[in-house]
């Protein structure tokens, strides 16, 4: 194994591990293909923003091409459960065999640790209120926050009711599980034994140290090459929880220390990592894609500074509201601010930025990818705003 590699070689390891193998499948996709891709990534991040499409649909499109989103819906809803929802990298859909590896996080939440401040009272002085909701679910069946009397928020989705806080703590503590989401993207909760397979729930609970070592190994496999910070960010592990497990993974040969020229931190190459000889292909990348969600790693790998500007005041945004980087032949060469105007059946390119060192073919390839995305989203029209500042020859009204 090489002791030192270049950044370009590190990119090839990373892209190959993440499933960007230079081609997309043609024809109908199967549920098995989707599940293999999810297993490879280790999770899909969930987010409420729907300006383009829900975040968990996009990583599979970026890697596999156009697939029926209803197929992923069916995979998520299938019984017995093969995916479950929990806190992985933020709110996530995870392969079902990951559930035992996150029970230590549930135990900490049950004790009021490592959770949002507003949830902590339900682990302590307000536990009786949470238990009353748990009893109601046990007796009446699946329940969402909007089903609880007086739970509606009057000032928007981020102003949570007390019932919502109590349910969120129960979910974080593993006392309830998500059975599905309603069309409003609202979680519906039930008892774990009525949602998850009994064979899974009956598995022994690994120690916290063993579970975190297994999660770091999964992160290493999904990333291909990573620093310690990259590894721990994948499943949002604490800095104090990873030093020993990483050392153990190195000792057993799962991770191999390697130096990437130009990186300040040492890196670790997973034992299964392979570097594609030539990275080819194009893809628009979700802001919540594991390839780029840890922004320091994105800068180290691609020399590409990227920030999500949803919460930045409009007049201060540099690139736009919902910006997707454009991956072309192994490099991030552009970014586009996209919006699905469903009423007008149009994919709108509101702003675009081409990187200074982008190849001459960037605009042509970007346009092809925008057309592919529009068709996948069922939007027959593509409109590129003048503010996008793309060659007028590509403007479609």
C-alpha positions in Angstrom: 0.0 0.0 0.0 1.3 3.4 -0.9 2.3 5.6 2.0 1.6 8.8 0.0 -0.8 9.6 -2.8 -1.8 12.7 -4.8 -5.1 14.6 -4.4 -6.2 13.4 -7.8 -5.7 9.8 -6.8 -7.6 10.5 -3.5 -10.5 11.8 -5.6 -10.5 8.6 -7.6 -10.7 6.5 -4.5 -13.5 8.7 -3.1 -15.6 8.8 -6.2 -15.3 5.1 -6.8 -16.3 4.3 -3.2 -19.3 6.6 -3.5 -20.5 4.9 -6.7 -19.6 7.4 -9.3 -18.2 4.8 -11.7 -18.6 6.8 -14.9 -21.8 5.3 -16.3 -25.5 5.2 -15.6 -27.7 2.2 -16.1 -30.1 2.2 -19.0 -33.7 1.0 -18.8 -35.8 0.2 -15.8 -34.2 0.1 -12.4 -35.0 -2.6 -9.9 -35.6 -2.3 -6.2 -32.5 -4.5 -5.6 -30.3 -2.0 -7.5 -31.6 0.9 -5.4 -31.0 -1.1 -2.2 -27.4 -2.0 -3.3 -26.7 1.7 -3.8 -28.1 2.7 -0.4 -26.1 -0.1 1.2 -23.0 1.2 -0.5 -23.6 4.7 0.8 -24.7 3.6 4.3 -27.6 6.0 4.5 -29.6 8.7 2.7 -30.0 12.1 4.4 -33.6 13.3 4.8 -34.4 17.0 4.7 -37.7 19.0 4.6 -36.7 21.4 1.8 -38.6 20.6 -1.3 -37.7 23.4 -3.7 -36.4 20.9 -6.2 -37.2 17.4 -4.9 -36.8 15.8 -1.4 -33.2 15.3 -0.6 -33.2 11.5 -0.2 -34.2 11.0 -3.9 -31.3 12.9 -5.4 -28.2 10.8 -4.5 -29.6 7.8 -6.3 -30.4 9.8 -9.4 -26.8 11.3 -9.4 -25.3 7.8 -9.4 -27.8 5.6 -11.2 -29.6 8.0 -13.5 -33.4 8.4 -14.0 -35.3 6.0 -11.9 -39.0 5.9 -10.7 -39.1 7.7 -7.4 -42.1 5.6 -6.5 -39.8 2.6 -6.5 -37.7 4.2 -3.7 -41.0 4.9 -1.9 -41.9 1.3 -2.2 -38.5 0.2 -0.9 -38.9 2.5 2.1 -42.5 1.3 2.8 -41.8 -2.5 2.2 -42.4 -4.9 5.0 -40.5 -6.4 6.7 -38.6 -3.1 6.9 -35.3 -3.0 5.0 -34.7 0.7 5.8 -35.5 2.6 8.9 -35.4 6.3 9.9 -33.2 7.6 12.6 -30.4 10.1 13.4 -27.5 9.0 11.3 -26.0 12.0 9.5 -28.8 14.2 10.7 -32.2 12.7 10.0 -31.5 9.7 7.7 -32.8 6.6 6.1 -30.5 3.7 7.1 -30.2 0.0 6.2 -32.0 -2.0 8.8 -28.8 -3.8 10.1 -27.5 -0.4 11.3 -30.2 -0.2 14.0 -28.2 -2.1 16.7 -25.2 0.1 16.0 -27.2 3.2 17.0 -28.8 1.9 20.2 -26.0 3.6 22.2 -27.3 6.9 20.7 -30.8 6.0 21.8 -29.6 5.2 25.3 -27.9 8.6 25.6 -31.0 10.3 24.4 -33.1 8.3 26.9 -30.8 9.8 29.6 -31.1 13.3 28.2 -27.7 13.4 26.6 -26.5 14.6 23.2 -30.0 15.9 22.2 -31.5 19.3 21.6 -31.9 21.4 24.7 -35.6 21.8 24.3 -36.0 18.0 24.4 -34.1 17.3 27.6 -36.9 18.0 30.0 -38.8 15.0 28.6 -36.0 12.8 29.8 -36.3 14.2 33.3 -38.9 16.4 34.9 -41.5 16.1 32.1 -41.0 12.4 31.5 -44.6 11.7 32.6 -45.9 13.7 29.6 -43.8 11.7 27.2 -44.9 8.5 28.8 -48.6 9.5 28.4 -48.0 10.0 24.7 -46.2 6.6 24.5 -49.2 4.9 26.2 -51.6 6.6 23.7 -49.6 5.2 20.8 -49.5 1.8 22.5 -53.3 1.8 22.9 -54.5 3.7 19.8 -51.8 2.9 17.2 -49.7 5.1 14.9 -49.7 8.8 15.8 -48.3 12.1 14.4 -47.8 15.4 16.1 -50.8 16.9 14.3 -53.0 14.1 15.7 -52.4 15.4 19.2 -54.9 17.9 20.5 -53.5 21.5 20.5 -50.3 20.4 18.7 -50.6 22.7 15.7 -48.0 25.4 15.5 -49.2 28.9 14.7 -46.0 30.5 13.5 -44.6 28.1 11.0 -43.1 24.6 10.7 -40.1 25.5 12.9 -42.2 26.6 15.9 -42.8 23.2 17.5 -45.5 22.3 19.9 -44.9 20.6 23.2 -46.4 17.4 21.9 -44.0 17.5 18.9 -41.1 17.9 21.3 -42.2 15.0 23.4 -42.6 12.8 20.4 -39.2 13.8 19.0 -37.6 12.8 22.3 -39.4 9.5 22.3 -38.1 8.9 18.7 -34.6 10.0 19.6 -34.6 7.6 22.6 -35.8 4.7 20.5 -39.1 4.3 22.3 -41.0 4.9 19.1 -40.1 4.5 15.4 -41.2 6.1 12.2 -43.7 3.9 10.4 -44.1 6.3 7.4 -44.3 9.9 6.5 -47.5 11.6 5.4 -47.7 13.7 2.2 -46.9 16.8 4.3 -43.6 15.0 5.1 -44.8 14.7 8.7 -43.5 11.6 10.6 -46.0 9.0 11.8 -44.8 7.1 14.9 -45.6 3.7 16.3 -43.9 1.3 18.7 -40.7 -0.2 17.4 -42.0 -3.8 17.8 -44.8 -2.8 15.3 -42.4 -1.2 12.8 -39.1 -3.1 12.9 -38.5 -6.8 12.4 -38.6 -8.8 15.6 -35.4 -10.7 14.6 -33.6 -7.3 14.5 -34.9 -6.1 17.9 -33.9 -9.4 19.5 -30.3 -9.0 18.4 -27.8 -8.3 21.2 -26.9 -4.7 21.7 -23.2 -4.1 21.0 -21.2 -2.0 23.4 -21.0 1.7 22.5 -17.3 1.3 21.6 -18.0 -1.7 19.4 -20.9 0.0 17.7 -18.9 3.2 17.0 -16.0 1.1 15.6 -18.5 -0.6 13.2 -20.0 2.8 12.2 -16.5 4.2 11.5 -15.7 1.1 9.4 -18.9 1.7 7.4 -18.0 5.3 6.9 -14.5 4.4 5.7 -16.0 2.0 3.2 -18.5 4.6 1.9 -15.9 7.4 1.7 -12.9 5.3 0.4 -10.4 7.7 1.8 -11.0 10.1 4.7 -9.4 11.9 7.6 -10.6 11.2 11.2 -12.9 14.2 11.0 -14.4 12.9 7.8 -15.0 9.5 9.3 -16.7 10.8 12.4 -18.8 13.3 10.5 -20.4 10.5 8.4 -22.5 9.3 11.4 -22.0 12.4 13.5 -19.8 10.8 16.1 -18.2 12.9 18.8 -14.5 13.6 18.6 -14.0 11.9 22.0 -15.6 8.7 20.7 -13.4 8.0 17.6 -9.7 8.0 18.5 -9.5 4.5 20.0 -11.9 2.8 17.4 -9.9 4.3 14.5 -6.7 3.0 16.1 -8.3 -0.5 16.4 -9.5 -0.4 12.8 -5.9 0.4 11.7 -4.5 -2.4 13.8 -6.9 -5.0 12.3 -6.2 -3.7 8.8 -9.7 -2.3 7.9 -8.1 1.2 7.6 -4.6 2.0 6.3 -2.9 5.3 7.2 -1.9 7.2 4.1 -0.7 10.7 3.4 -2.4 12.8 0.8 -0.1 15.5 -0.6 -1.3 18.9 0.5 -3.6 17.7 3.3 -2.7 18.8 6.8 -4.4 15.8 8.5 -3.4 12.2 8.0 -5.8 10.1 6.0 -7.1 6.6 6.1 -7.7 4.3 3.1 -10.3 1.6 3.5 -9.2 -1.9 2.8 -11.8 -2.3 0.0 -11.1 1.1 -1.6 -10.2 1.0 -5.3 -9.2 4.0 -7.5 -10.9 4.1 -10.9 -8.3 4.6 -13.6 -10.3 7.3 -15.3 -13.3 9.1 -13.9 -15.9 9.9 -16.6 -19.5 11.0 -16.4 -21.6 13.9 -15.3 -23.9 14.4 -12.4 -25.7 17.1 -10.5 -25.0 16.7 -6.7 -27.5 17.4 -3.9 -26.4 19.7 -1.1 -27.2 16.7 1.2 -25.2 14.2 -0.8 -22.5 12.3 1.2 -19.9 13.1 -1.5 -20.0 16.8 -0.4 -21.9 17.1 2.8 -18.7 17.5 4.9 -17.6 20.8 3.3 -13.9 20.8 4.5 -13.5 17.4 2.8 -15.1 18.8 -0.4 -12.5 21.6 -0.4 -9.6 19.2 0.2 -10.7 16.8 -2.5 -12.0 19.1 -5.2 -10.6 22.6 -4.4 -14.2 23.6 -4.4 -15.6 25.8 -1.7 -19.3 25.1 -1.2 -21.9 26.4 1.2 -25.6 25.9 1.4 -27.2 29.4 1.4 -30.8 28.5 2.2 -30.5 30.3 5.6 -28.5 33.2 4.2 -30.4 36.4 3.5 -31.2 36.7 -0.2 -29.1 39.8 -0.8 -26.1 38.1 0.8 -26.2 34.9 -1.2 -23.3 34.3 -3.5 -24.6 31.5 -5.7 -28.3 31.1 -4.9 -30.9 29.4 -2.6 -30.7 25.7 -3.6 -27.4 25.2 -5.4 -26.2 21.9 -6.8 -22.6 21.4 -7.7 -22.0 19.8 -11.1 -19.6 16.9 -11.2 -17.9 16.3 -14.6 -15.3 13.7 -15.3 -14.2 13.6 -11.7 -14.1 17.3 -11.0 -16.6 19.8 -9.6 -16.7 22.4 -12.4 -19.9 24.4 -12.0 -22.9 25.0 -9.7 -26.6 25.8 -10.5 -29.4 27.2 -8.4 -32.4 25.1 -9.3 -36.1 25.2 -8.6 -38.9 22.8 -9.7 -41.8 25.0 -10.7 -44.4 22.3 -10.6 -47.4 24.5 -11.5 -45.7 25.6 -14.7 -44.2 22.1 -15.3 -40.8 23.8 -15.5 -37.3 23.2 -14.1 -35.9 26.7 -13.5 -32.2 27.5 -13.6 -32.2 30.7 -11.5 -28.4 31.2 -11.3 -25.3 29.4 -12.5 -21.6 29.7 -12.0 -18.9 28.0 -14.1 -15.6 27.4 -12.3 -12.6 29.2 -13.9 -10.8 26.0 -14.8 -13.8 24.2 -16.2 -13.3 22.4 -19.5 -14.7 23.8 -22.7 -17.4 21.0 -22.8 -18.9 22.1 -19.4 -21.9 24.0 -20.8 -22.9 21.3 -23.2 -22.7 18.6 -20.6 -24.4 20.7 -18.0 -27.3 21.4 -20.4 -27.6 17.6 -21.0 -27.7 16.9 -17.3 -30.4 19.6 -16.7 -32.5 18.1 -19.4 -32.1 14.7 -17.9 -33.1 16.0 -14.5 -36.1 17.8 -15.8 -37.4 14.7 -17.5 -36.8 12.6 -14.3 -38.8 15.1 -12.3 -41.6 15.0 -14.9 -41.0 18.6 -15.9 -41.2 19.0 -19.7 -39.9 22.5 -19.7 -36.5 23.9 -18.9 -36.1 27.7 -18.3 -32.8 29.4 -17.8 -33.1 32.8 -16.3 -31.0 35.7 -17.7 -29.4 36.0 -14.2 -28.0 32.5 -14.7 -25.5 34.2 -17.0 -25.2 31.1 -19.2 -24.4 31.4 -22.9 -27.7 32.7 -24.5 -27.6 29.8 -26.9 -28.7 27.6 -24.1 -31.6 29.7 -22.9 -34.9 27.9 -23.2 -38.2 29.8 -22.6 
